[in-house]
């Protein structure tokens, strides 16, 4: 436990020193929300969004930004870099098991995701009157399962990437896919129905987040698929992960 605390402290310092990445993780979704919220037409209720404003409709998709960046981009890149530089191998020869480094990275990833999500929800509510998630339990469950699915996929990428470049080569396409199907690049109502339906079942499961935010209970199938992806990718990562 002492070794884990030491590694967590060191990793946290490195994390906080990287200000551009820290701002992107925590602040970018909220910044996008503010820019959109300053456009008056996007704050008016629209029948295309069941009487919601576009800002309210788009807020769950902004959660995808941080989840995708942390889960399938930053996390695997950091771990692949540590493997390439021999950090994981050297840790294996010390009392500090390299698993402690992996655990510390997960703790920091989850912290960044939670802070970003909380900031987004609070600013959306206070600045633009976006209602808080109306189905809190469903929203929490959808958020947890979607986060777990993306982190598991990120760990799977880290497990098979031997170098930082290989990690980026695998992570960037996955990141783009998650962002696209999550409705970040193009709002989901503009996507063809078949593409939007695929996005329902693509981590982090933005439709479940949207349903819970607007007061509808998330569909069990959406949640179940996120859970299956999290378990399957996590098991694959555990089996394939090498410290060297």
Secondary structure, DSSP 8 states (H G I E B T S, - for coil): -HHHHHHHHHHHHHHHH-HHHHHHHHHHHHHHHHHHHTSGGGGS--GGGTT--HHHHHHHHHHHHHHHHIIIIIHHHHHHHHHHTTHHHHHTTSSS-HHHHHHHHHHHHHHHHHHHHHHHHHHHHHHH-----SSHHHHHHHHHHHHHHHHHHHHHHHHH--SHHHHHHHHHHHHHHHHHHTTSSS-GGGS-HHHHHHHHTSTTTHHHHHHHHHT----HHHHHHHHHHHHHHHHHHHHH----
